Amino acid sequence: MASNDLPPSLEILVRGPEEFSLWNGPPFINGQPGVKLDKVICVSANFNENGSKIMVMKSNSVISIYDCASKKEIRSFEVPNVAAGVLSPCGTYLQTFQKSSTPQEKNVTLWKIDTGDPVYQLFQKNLTKTTWPSIQFSSDETVACRLATNEVQFFDTGDFSKGVIYRIRVPGVAGIELSRTPGSHVAAFVPESKGGPASVQIFSCGKDSQSQPIARRSFFRCSTVQLRWNHGSTGLLVAAHSDVDKTNQSYYGESKLCYLTTDGSHEGLVPLRKEGPVHDSQWSYSGLEFAVVYGFMPAKATVFDKRCNPLLELGTGPYNTIRWNPKGKFLCLAGFGNLPGDMVFWDYQEKKQLGTTKAEWSVTSEWSPDGCYFMTATTAPRRQVDNGIKIFHYNGSLYFKKMLEKLYQADWRPESPNKFGDIAELVKSLDSVKLEENKSSGQGPKSTQASTKASSSNLPAQKPAAYRPPHAKAAAAIQAELLGQSPSESMSKNALRNKKKREKQKKAASAE
């Protein structure tokens, strides 16, 4: 980043039942966010990958595109019966899916945003997670491909009127994932068929490349997979899931994590040291390490290098979520969904824990693009009550909290982490701002560790009770019973209830 270039300001998209607003992100003036774009009527709203544009679905037939720099609407599209829409990574194209009435009708359209013209159309039967978006782009939009029957089709991203320019044949393919940075490889998933195992294969993208896979891994007992490429497109994590657990250890089926490299140096299972499901996995921004949360509760979390060697153990606990900040320095390990919301913040570079806290009922969670803040959101329709946003410092101390009557979405505006400078400098400036705030509010400077401990354990202090040996407790109960007194001090409520019940039964029996 050049010295005269100021880093971009953080922004947050907040969507309610009928409208969205764009807030400026932290640090806030007077502790509250300002509004940059207010109450735009919509059904849904999403950024493109580089954060230059917002796609706003205003009804089931109108989609508007907003420029994030000017906050102005730059194009509107009339698309009857539109069910989904998505922007290409650089914001050059809009892709829409319409509910079709006949198979002859081409219901997926690729629109050029600058001109508003359709540049390519095709027919797609269903809208599912594995088939949408129909056309996948690399982050720089130099490569585009789509899943078709028994093959992967590639396009000329400069001229879609040429149609399909080359194909890679993959019999039985049911899902693909194009690597993003760069778009050099594509991973293809082929499910189990006629007693044969399922497989994930990696192909090189390029007209002159061989149509043979450069890496392959087969699985038995596999119904679905999640494919995660690293930055640099050198490694692929494959989370394979089966709906049925043959060992009957889990009601939710079984899962395993595999790791494949494009240079053929590794094709196999990640050596996880605890039995149970793979809850979450994520690559670091550098693409050199990945973190995994796995195993029956309490789950275990480990960071591995690109050769699958464990680098750091993050401990065990009620966790199912791992989030690596964009600078690769900080990690958040958390338990959301049906777990109580515990969060642990780590400094990965220093290999030390920074703090712990809680964010109950969180549905979504993500680091800010500068890597200094962590936002959690409780959203509808998953949770109909207690909706709101919490923003934490990198060490887990709570920075901002806002409850909302109904919240459907809270997202950071994407930005390249490289625009924000060195993370150590950012943290230093953030800590100095926190010190100034504490002084101005009449508080002395406190260490981040102390503030984190205070926020995570707001329990009233209790005086330590005098020590009583176990035999003294038993003796007190026997003595109370001999004297006809209630031994309530040493008995639980349930025990007392059961004792009274037995006494009643004895009295009734003697009366008979």
Order of alpha helices (4+ residues) and beta strands (2+ residues): beta-beta-beta-beta-beta-beta-beta-beta-beta-beta-beta-beta-beta-beta-beta-beta-beta-beta-beta-beta-beta-beta-beta-beta-beta-beta-beta-beta-beta-beta-beta-beta-beta-beta-beta-beta-alpha-alpha-alpha-alpha
